[in-house]
């Protein structure tokens, strides 16, 4: 956490591969939130933080990807990701990754120190206290694991959500329990992942909410996919979409609007 | 009680566990520990500072393990006890069996000990015609059922009260059918009655140890039932089986770690009984064994020293990691296929039985990090599971299909421009294919996902291609 943010910090948006590929609207919501808070945002050419390789034990590939990311983003005051998982990878795991290369480790540490998860960056670093957005919904919020436990993201999204007009935030029992996504885990151990996400959708349904929010698209794709398979009428969105007031796009996994008409 | 692992069949074990409705019902109990631990931690503001100090004690001890083990041995010898060193499970079994034979033992009572499970002691005793009697209630129940523990501190957590009643009615021949056993207290009373006679007739008592104290030569064992006390005091011979990393330098060190142990395990401030034993009965002692033996087991642990899995040797077997693990909650302990379940088992099992047999366990984690967050010894469990995946990857153990997919993905992930050019049309195509429903119920090569849940259709062109179009490709 920096004490005195520069007047208009230069932020490199690490958009994350899932947002880039699956849900660009989250990226644009992130840009809007950052610019509204006075940041100058740029998007260097990028792919992925390397977690799929890292978590499969392919350290060499991970390092190669990490070197590329560090190089592409080194010039910014901050590197911000709309994800606690990727943010945690950049901030906490890159320095570990180069533990056996002192020079690179120092670079990775310096880089890691500038990396942030989007919503906690807005609140903790930029001092954002409220957003101008409207979202009439009964919503509940799931804490994604890496954001919560690696980066301490918990109160920040709830605080900002409470300033969204029309939203009613209802607590989710076991909001700090994993949804069962875990990247490739969801596919490699599909049955196990299913058992875990079922617990989560049961808890989500028990809140009576009609909108499920979280700060990581991976978890959201998992939970939304399960809610839909179970036929539960609960929509899922990334928290940035709601905070930016950009909820025109259909919710995750929902058909385009014309189907409604 | 089998030491023959089924860990390599982990996926089948998972399927079986998830299909077992009785087990699924029983498993909800494991979650009760979560609130109790949280309340205990809440009551002790210095809990995190104690964790740091507990970690420092173990780290220091592991760095000087030889020194403290030798000091401990010297102390035990000076108290009139015996110390036996076992390199592996077979040696440990042989030491205990030889002692039993030398004493002509027919019945051995046992306190709860994971080391005894690890070396398969009960089977070995039975094979020699020596009766092994588990005296911890949970262990006694699963012994009747012919099962291994499914949790390191609550071995029968997978069993319901009704299951226990059935087992007792089957095993306890003198139990009248009319006796009411519908309340837990009644089950406890019945077990107590049976075990009392066993305690009194045993020739040898075997316990584990939570700590071996180098300073005093004492072994410390914690229980909630007092069964370990009777196991070690009543028979003529007391044998402690413990692994090398149970050593701590001083009683004060043990006391510090005890402050985090029970709180992390069950949420108690202390276990009901914390029992120290050091050497055989001395002249003037009112009770105690005539002979006192300690079997110190290595079984692969010294090979972990100085390596990337050394931190695991700090583990004090509190069970907090499994109590907070979503995978453990879903499948229980038996599915892990060997002695140690949950996150600590996922790290320790490949160390002790090899990554080829145990490699599935460190893979079956979402890396949610809840285990590390509650571990009193601050063991970086997810990181060590990842280290195992790295060891596996180096040895080309993951299936060829997974390796191929990873290599293909990596090719693009290392080349941002090519990646952008390739992904945007692909996402547009996928968007087009899924636009009417907004999602897919089935996708080729994604059965692991779509068997259980829908897959959202992407929004179309990628963020990066849209961003470039918007900003006139100046970046």
Interface residues (C-beta under 8 A of the other chain):
Chain A: X15 X17 X19 X20 X21 X22 X23 X24 X25 X27 X28 X42 X43 X44 X45 X46 X47 X48 X50 X52 X53 X54 X55 X56 X57 X58 X59 X61 X64 X65 X68 X72 X96 X145 X146 X149 X150 X176 X177 X178 X180 X181 X182 X183 X185 X186 X187 X188 X189 X190 X191 X192 X193 X194 X195 X196 X197 X199 X221 X222 X224 X225 X226 X228 X229 X249 X250 X252 X253 X254 X255 X256 X259
Chain B: X11 X14 X15 X18 X326 X327 X329 X330 X331 X363 X364 X365 X366 X367 X368 X369 X370 X372 X373 X383 X386 X388 X389 X390 X391 X392 X393 X394 X398 X402 X406 X409 X410 X412 X413 X414 X415 X416 X417 X419 X420 X423 X427 X435 X436 X437 X438 X439 X441 X446 X447 X448 X449 X451 X452 X453 X454 X455 X456 X457 X458 X459 X460 X461 X462 X463 X464 X466 X467 X475
